[in-house]
Amino acid sequence: MAASIKSIVPFLPDYIRFQLGGHGQARRIFTHMTSQERLILYRLACRQAAGSVLLEIGSYLGASSCFLAAGASEIRGGAKVYCVDTWNNESMSEGQRDTWLEFKENTFRYRTIIVSLRGHSIEVARDFHEKIDLLFIDGDHSYEGCRADVESWLPYLKAGGLIIMHDYGWAEGVKKVVQEFISPRATKAGKLPNLYWAWIK
């Protein structure tokens, strides 16, 4: 977790719990998320109830998936993490490439918790049939793409459920979707410079 001690201090209890839980290998997976953002995912996942369903859109190499699954693994009574992605990375800045095998290798420890759903988010949503407790969106950052993800998946989020949006700080499309579709329905919200989360009515 390439981060200074100062940046970790506010998250020290989460970091210690994460390390003591034996999840340290997840820190070595390449990701565009900061240490603080990953620890927030872990913290919010840990706080879910037994039997919760967590769903992530945009899993890339599996770093965020592992932090969510690490939190889910500590829920007494268990929880499930769905990861939705094409793993073709069509819109990634470093260029399109298939990262499916890397994702599977990186998330192997959590294979009994993670359910991979390979396909385009909107198409996967059409065949999904569970209610979601925590929804993490880190997919297409354009306004149109982000809006489509939110409109497709928000109906599955339980009342009082949690939605988390990555790249809120720099992606204007994500920020606009949050302002139009999420903030007006939020009962409570929090944010880091590039991560926004809210509990929805």
C-alpha positions as protocol buffer text, in pm:
chain_id: "A"
residue {
  index: 1
  type: MET
  ca { x: 0 y: 0 z: 0 }
}
residue {
  index: 2
  type: ALA
  ca { x: 224 y: 279 z: -126 }
}
residue {
  index: 3
  type: ALA
  ca { x: 124 y: 548 z: 120 }
}
residue {
  index: 4
  type: SER
  ca { x: 286 y: 760 z: 384 }
}
residue {
  index: 5
  type: ILE
  ca { x: 225 y: 686 z: 752 }
}
residue {
  index: 6
  type: LYS
  ca { x: 45 y: 1021 z: 780 }
}
residue {
  index: 7
  type: SER
  ca { x: -214 y: 924 z: 519 }
}
residue {
  index: 8
  type: ILE
  ca { x: -289 y: 596 z: 701 }
}
residue {
  index: 9
  type: VAL
  ca { x: -325 y: 738 z: 1053 }
}
residue {
  index: 10
  type: PRO
  ca { x: -703 y: 815 z: 1032 }
}
residue {
  index: 11
  type: PHE
  ca { x: -756 y: 457 z: 912 }
}
residue {
  index: 12
  type: LEU
  ca { x: -511 y: 288 z: 1149 }
}
residue {
  index: 13
  type: PRO
  ca { x: -772 y: 66 z: 1324 }
}
residue {
  index: 14
  type: ASP
  ca { x: -894 y: -56 z: 983 }
}
residue {
  index: 15
  type: TYR
  ca { x: -537 y: -110 z: 862 }
}
residue {
  index: 16
  type: ILE
  ca { x: -444 y: -310 z: 1171 }
}
residue {
  index: 17
  type: ARG
  ca { x: -761 y: -520 z: 1151 }
}
residue {
  index: 18
  type: PHE
  ca { x: -698 y: -580 z: 781 }
}
residue {
  index: 19
  type: GLN
  ca { x: -341 y: -692 z: 846 }
}
residue {
  index: 20
  type: LEU
  ca { x: -429 y: -911 z: 1143 }
}
residue {
  index: 21
  type: GLY
  ca { x: -701 y: -1075 z: 933 }
}
residue {
  index: 22
  type: GLY
  ca { x: -430 y: -1200 z: 698 }
}
residue {
  index: 23
  type: HIS
  ca { x: -543 y: -995 z: 399 }
}
residue {
  index: 24
  type: GLY
  ca { x: -207 y: -830 z: 331 }
}
residue {
  index: 25
  type: GLN
  ca { x: -160 y: -979 z: -17 }
}
residue {
  index: 26
  type: ALA
  ca { x: -441 y: -755 z: -146 }
}
residue {
  index: 27
  type: ARG
  ca { x: -221 y: -452 z: -80 }
}
residue {
  index: 28
  type: ARG
  ca { x: 19 y: -565 z: -352 }
}
residue {
  index: 29
  type: ILE
  ca { x: -237 y: -571 z: -637 }
}
residue {
  index: 30
  type: PHE
  ca { x: -199 y: -277 z: -874 }
}
residue {
  index: 31
  type: THR
  ca { x: -488 y: -32 z: -858 }
}
residue {
  index: 32
  type: HIS
  ca { x: -580 y: 329 z: -928 }
}
residue {
  index: 33
  type: MET
  ca { x: -732 y: 356 z: -580 }
}
residue {
  index: 34
  type: THR
  ca { x: -547 y: 516 z: -291 }
}
residue {
  index: 35
  type: SER
  ca { x: -475 y: 337 z: 36 }
}
residue {
  index: 36
  type: GLN
  ca { x: -743 y: 541 z: 211 }
}
residue {
  index: 37
  type: GLU
  ca { x: -1004 y: 456 z: -52 }
}
residue {
  index: 38
  type: ARG
  ca { x: -934 y: 84 z: -25 }
}
residue {
  index: 39
  type: LEU
  ca { x: -953 y: 95 z: 353 }
}
residue {
  index: 40
  type: ILE
  ca { x: -1286 y: 277 z: 333 }
}
residue {
  index: 41
  type: LEU
  ca { x: -1418 y: -5 z: 112 }
}
residue {
  index: 42
  type: TYR
  ca { x: -1295 y: -257 z: 368 }
}
residue {
  index: 43
  type: ARG
  ca { x: -1447 y: -61 z: 660 }
}
residue {
  index: 44
  type: LEU
  ca { x: -1786 y: -21 z: 492 }
}
residue {
  index: 45
  type: ALA
  ca { x: -1790 y: -387 z: 388 }
}
residue {
  index: 46
  type: CYS
  ca { x: -1710 y: -501 z: 744 }
}
residue {
  index: 47
  type: ARG
  ca { x: -2012 y: -309 z: 873 }
}
residue {
  index: 48
  type: GLN
  ca { x: -2267 y: -493 z: 660 }
}
residue {
  index: 49
  type: ALA
  ca { x: -2508 y: -742 z: 813 }
}
residue {
  index: 50
  type: ALA
  ca { x: -2497 y: -1119 z: 789 }
}
residue {
  index: 51
  type: GLY
  ca { x: -2613 y: -1243 z: 449 }
}
residue {
  index: 52
  type: SER
  ca { x: -2545 y: -911 z: 278 }
}
residue {
  index: 53
  type: VAL
  ca { x: -2495 y: -879 z: -96 }
}
residue {
  index: 54
  type: LEU
  ca { x: -2216 y: -648 z: -210 }
}
residue {
  index: 55
  type: LEU
  ca { x: -2179 y: -568 z: -579 }
}
residue {
  index: 56
  type: GLU
  ca { x: -1893 y: -398 z: -761 }
}
residue {
  index: 57
  type: ILE
  ca { x: -1901 y: -261 z: -1114 }
}
residue {
  index: 58
  type: GLY
  ca { x: -1551 y: -236 z: -1257 }
}
residue {
  index: 59
  type: SER
  ca { x: -1312 y: -487 z: -1100 }
}
residue {
  index: 60
  type: TYR
  ca { x: -1000 y: -460 z: -1320 }
}
residue {
  index: 61
  type: LEU
  ca { x: -721 y: -659 z: -1147 }
}
residue {
  index: 62
  type: GLY
  ca { x: -921 y: -729 z: -832 }
}
residue {
  index: 63
  type: ALA
  ca { x: -767 y: -496 z: -574 }
}
residue {
  index: 64
  type: SER
  ca { x: -1094 y: -331 z: -470 }
}
residue {
  index: 65
  type: SER
  ca { x: -1268 y: -669 z: -502 }
}
residue {
  index: 66
  type: CYS
  ca { x: -1028 y: -816 z: -245 }
}
residue {
  index: 67
  type: PHE
  ca { x: -1080 y: -529 z: 0 }
}
residue {
  index: 68
  type: LEU
  ca { x: -1458 y: -574 z: -27 }
}
residue {
  index: 69
  type: ALA
  ca { x: -1424 y: -950 z: 7 }
}
residue {
  index: 70
  type: ALA
  ca { x: -1187 y: -913 z: 303 }
}
residue {
  index: 71
  type: GLY
  ca { x: -1455 y: -709 z: 479 }
}
residue {
  index: 72
  type: ALA
  ca { x: -1726 y: -956 z: 378 }
}
residue {
  index: 73
  type: SER
  ca { x: -1518 y: -1245 z: 514 }
}
residue {
  index: 74
  type: GLU
  ca { x: -1529 y: -1086 z: 859 }
}
residue {
  index: 75
  type: ILE
  ca { x: -1906 y: -1058 z: 872 }
}
residue {
  index: 76
  type: ARG
  ca { x: -2044 y: -1315 z: 1114 }
}
residue {
  index: 77
  type: GLY
  ca { x: -2291 y: -1518 z: 911 }
}
residue {
  index: 78
  type: GLY
  ca { x: -2113 y: -1443 z: 585 }
}
residue {
  index: 79
  type: ALA
  ca { x: -2174 y: -1221 z: 283 }
}
residue {
  index: 80
  type: LYS
  ca { x: -2132 y: -1237 z: -94 }
}
residue {
  index: 81
  type: VAL
  ca { x: -1944 y: -1006 z: -332 }
}
residue {
  index: 82
  type: TYR
  ca { x: -2049 y: -990 z: -698 }
}
residue {
  index: 83
  type: CYS
  ca { x: -1788 y: -848 z: -938 }
}
residue {
  index: 84
  type: VAL
  ca { x: -1923 y: -719 z: -1270 }
}
residue {
  index: 85
  type: ASP
  ca { x: -1679 y: -642 z: -1552 }
}
residue {
  index: 86
  type: THR
  ca { x: -1592 y: -735 z: -1909 }
}
residue {
  index: 87
  type: TRP
  ca { x: -1225 y: -756 z: -1802 }
}
residue {
  index: 88
  type: ASN
  ca { x: -1142 y: -622 z: -2149 }
}
residue {
  index: 89
  type: ASN
  ca { x: -1074 y: -274 z: -2007 }
}
residue {
  index: 90
  type: GLU
  ca { x: -1200 y: -89 z: -2313 }
}
residue {
  index: 91
  type: SER
  ca { x: -1186 y: 254 z: -2148 }
}
residue {
  index: 92
  type: MET
  ca { x: -869 y: 220 z: -1939 }
}
residue {
  index: 93
  type: SER
  ca { x: -602 y: 487 z: -1993 }
}
residue {
  index: 94
  type: GLU
  ca { x: -325 y: 226 z: -2026 }
}
residue {
  index: 95
  type: GLY
  ca { x: -500 y: 63 z: -2321 }
}
residue {
  index: 96
  type: GLN
  ca { x: -736 y: -227 z: -2378 }
}
residue {
  index: 97
  type: ARG
  ca { x: -623 y: -570 z: -2260 }
}
residue {
  index: 98
  type: ASP
  ca { x: -787 y: -878 z: -2115 }
}
residue {
  index: 99
  type: THR
  ca { x: -719 y: -895 z: -1740 }
}
residue {
  index: 100
  type: TRP
  ca { x: -955 y: -1183 z: -1660 }
}
residue {
  index: 101
  type: LEU
  ca { x: -684 y: -1435 z: -1566 }
}
residue {
  index: 102
  type: GLU
  ca { x: -500 y: -1179 z: -1353 }
}
residue {
  index: 103
  type: PHE
  ca { x: -823 y: -1096 z: -1173 }
}
residue {
  index: 104
  type: LYS
  ca { x: -894 y: -1464 z: -1104 }
}
residue {
  index: 105
  type: GLU
  ca { x: -541 y: -1521 z: -974 }
}
residue {
  index: 106
  type: ASN
  ca { x: -545 y: -1209 z: -755 }
}
residue {
  index: 107
  type: THR
  ca { x: -884 y: -1291 z: -601 }
}
residue {
  index: 108
  type: PHE
  ca { x: -827 y: -1666 z: -560 }
}
residue {
  index: 109
  type: ARG
  ca { x: -816 y: -1647 z: -181 }
}
residue {
  index: 110
  type: TYR
  ca { x: -1175 y: -1514 z: -179 }
}
residue {
  index: 111
  type: ARG
  ca { x: -1313 y: -1757 z: -439 }
}
residue {
  index: 112
  type: THR
  ca { x: -1586 y: -1875 z: -200 }
}
residue {
  index: 113
  type: ILE
  ca { x: -1704 y: -1515 z: -145 }
}
residue {
  index: 114
  type: ILE
  ca { x: -1660 y: -1355 z: -488 }
}
residue {
  index: 115
  type: VAL
  ca { x: -1898 y: -1432 z: -774 }
}
residue {
  index: 116
  type: SER
  ca { x: -1768 y: -1304 z: -1109 }
}
residue {
  index: 117
  type: LEU
  ca { x: -2023 y: -1185 z: -1364 }
}
residue {
  index: 118
  type: ARG
  ca { x: -1842 y: -1124 z: -1693 }
}
residue {
  index: 119
  type: GLY
  ca { x: -2021 y: -890 z: -1929 }
}
residue {
  index: 120
  type: HIS
  ca { x: -2132 y: -531 z: -1980 }
}
residue {
  index: 121
  type: SER
  ca { x: -2286 y: -386 z: -1666 }
}
residue {
  index: 122
  type: ILE
  ca { x: -2622 y: -295 z: -1820 }
}
residue {
  index: 123
  type: GLU
  ca { x: -2664 y: -638 z: -1978 }
}
residue {
  index: 124
  type: VAL
  ca { x: -2566 y: -818 z: -1656 }
}
residue {
  index: 125
  type: ALA
  ca { x: -2818 y: -607 z: -1462 }
}
residue {
  index: 126
  type: ARG
  ca { x: -3105 y: -736 z: -1679 }
}
residue {
  index: 127
  type: ASP
  ca { x: -3050 y: -1091 z: -1554 }
}
residue {
  index: 128
  type: PHE
  ca { x: -2969 y: -1010 z: -1192 }
}
residue {
  index: 129
  type: HIS
  ca { x: -3228 y: -1107 z: -931 }
}
residue {
  index: 130
  type: GLU
  ca { x: -3095 y: -1021 z: -584 }
}
residue {
  index: 131
  type: LYS
  ca { x: -3130 y: -717 z: -363 }
}
residue {
  index: 132
  type: ILE
  ca { x: -2805 y: -534 z: -291 }
}
residue {
  index: 133
  type: ASP
  ca { x: -2684 y: -393 z: 42 }
}
residue {
  index: 134
  type: LEU
  ca { x: -2367 y: -223 z: -86 }
}
residue {
  index: 135
  type: LEU
  ca { x: -2316 y: -106 z: -446 }
}
residue {
  index: 136
  type: PHE
  ca { x: -1970 y: 13 z: -556 }
}
residue {
  index: 137
  type: ILE
  ca { x: -1949 y: 175 z: -899 }
}
residue {
  index: 138
  type: ASP
  ca { x: -1611 y: 223 z: -1067 }
}
residue {
  index: 139
  type: GLY
  ca { x: -1695 y: 157 z: -1431 }
}
residue {
  index: 140
  type: ASP
  ca { x: -1744 y: 392 z: -1725 }
}
residue {
  index: 141
  type: HIS
  ca { x: -1669 y: 746 z: -1601 }
}
residue {
  index: 142
  type: SER
  ca { x: -1848 y: 932 z: -1880 }
}
residue {
  index: 143
  type: TYR
  ca { x: -2178 y: 1092 z: -1783 }
}
residue {
  index: 144
  type: GLU
  ca { x: -2373 y: 861 z: -2014 }
}
residue {
  index: 145
  type: GLY
  ca { x: -2193 y: 546 z: -1898 }
}
residue {
  index: 146
  type: CYS
  ca { x: -2207 y: 629 z: -1529 }
}
residue {
  index: 147
  type: ARG
  ca { x: -2572 y: 728 z: -1552 }
}
residue {
  index: 148
  type: ALA
  ca { x: -2654 y: 400 z: -1728 }
}
residue {
  index: 149
  type: ASP
  ca { x: -2481 y: 204 z: -1449 }
}
residue {
  index: 150
  type: VAL
  ca { x: -2669 y: 392 z: -1178 }
}
residue {
  index: 151
  type: GLU
  ca { x: -3005 y: 364 z: -1352 }
}
residue {
  index: 152
  type: SER
  ca { x: -2951 y: -8 z: -1415 }
}
residue {
  index: 153
  type: TRP
  ca { x: -2838 y: -103 z: -1064 }
}
residue {
  index: 154
  type: LEU
  ca { x: -2994 y: 147 z: -822 }
}
residue {
  index: 155
  type: PRO
  ca { x: -3333 y: -32 z: -835 }
}
residue {
  index: 156
  type: TYR
  ca { x: -3162 y: -337 z: -683 }
}
residue {
  index: 157
  type: LEU
  ca { x: -3026 y: -140 z: -387 }
}
residue {
  index: 158
  type: LYS
  ca { x: -3224 y: -198 z: -69 }
}
residue {
  index: 159
  type: ALA
  ca { x: -3384 y: 97 z: 109 }
}
residue {
  index: 160
  type: GLY
  ca { x: -3116 y: 227 z: 342 }
}
residue {
  index: 161
  type: GLY
  ca { x: -2849 y: 59 z: 126 }
}
residue {
  index: 162
  type: LEU
  ca { x: -2507 y: 205 z: 58 }
}
residue {
  index: 163
  type: ILE
  ca { x: -2377 y: 329 z: -279 }
}
residue {
  index: 164
  type: ILE
  ca { x: -2009 y: 415 z: -332 }
}
residue {
  index: 165
  type: MET
  ca { x: -1877 y: 606 z: -634 }
}
residue {
  index: 166
  type: HIS
  ca { x: -1509 y: 612 z: -731 }
}
residue {
  index: 167
  type: ASP
  ca { x: -1337 y: 892 z: -926 }
}
residue {
  index: 168
  type: TYR
  ca { x: -1588 y: 1144 z: -798 }
}
residue {
  index: 169
  type: GLY
  ca { x: -1311 y: 1403 z: -763 }
}
residue {
  index: 170
  type: TRP
  ca { x: -1188 y: 1430 z: -1121 }
}
residue {
  index: 171
  type: ALA
  ca { x: -1450 y: 1269 z: -1347 }
}
residue {
  index: 172
  type: GLU
  ca { x: -1713 y: 1531 z: -1430 }
}
residue {
  index: 173
  type: GLY
  ca { x: -1953 y: 1263 z: -1551 }
}
residue {
  index: 174
  type: VAL
  ca { x: -1940 y: 1081 z: -1217 }
}
residue {
  index: 175
  type: LYS
  ca { x: -1978 y: 1406 z: -1023 }
}
residue {
  index: 176
  type: LYS
  ca { x: -2282 y: 1509 z: -1230 }
}
residue {
  index: 177
  type: VAL
  ca { x: -2449 y: 1170 z: -1180 }
}
residue {
  index: 178
  type: VAL
  ca { x: -2392 y: 1191 z: -804 }
}
residue {
  index: 179
  type: GLN
  ca { x: -2544 y: 1541 z: -795 }
}
residue {
  index: 180
  type: GLU
  ca { x: -2846 y: 1448 z: -1007 }
}
residue {
  index: 181
  type: PHE
  ca { x: -2932 y: 1093 z: -898 }
}
residue {
  index: 182
  type: ILE
  ca { x: -2766 y: 1010 z: -566 }
}
residue {
  index: 183
  type: SER
  ca { x: -2730 y: 1318 z: -346 }
}
residue {
  index: 184
  type: PRO
  ca { x: -3104 y: 1401 z: -360 }
}
residue {
  index: 185
  type: ARG
  ca { x: -3183 y: 1052 z: -223 }
}
residue {
  index: 186
  type: ALA
  ca { x: -2907 y: 1035 z: 36 }
}
residue {
  index: 187
  type: THR
  ca { x: -2989 y: 1019 z: 406 }
}
residue {
  index: 188
  type: LYS
  ca { x: -2621 y: 1036 z: 505 }
}
residue {
  index: 189
  type: ALA
  ca { x: -2305 y: 1075 z: 297 }
}
residue {
  index: 190
  type: GLY
  ca { x: -1928 y: 1085 z: 325 }
}
residue {
  index: 191
  type: LYS
  ca { x: -1640 y: 1153 z: 91 }
}
residue {
  index: 192
  type: LEU
  ca { x: -1269 y: 1156 z: 32 }
}
residue {
  index: 193
  type: PRO
  ca { x: -1121 y: 1372 z: -246 }
}
residue {
  index: 194
  type: ASN
  ca { x: -1197 y: 1104 z: -505 }
}
residue {
  index: 195
  type: LEU
  ca { x: -1453 y: 876 z: -337 }
}
residue {
  index: 196
  type: TYR
  ca { x: -1817 y: 946 z: -249 }
}
residue {
  index: 197
  type: TRP
  ca { x: -2051 y: 723 z: -52 }
}
residue {
  index: 198
  type: ALA
  ca { x: -2409 y: 762 z: 63 }
}
residue {
  index: 199
  type: TRP
  ca { x: -2689 y: 569 z: 229 }
}
residue {
  index: 200
  type: ILE
  ca { x: -3000 y: 590 z: 9 }
}
residue {
  index: 201
  type: LYS
  ca { x: -3363 y: 630 z: 116 }
}
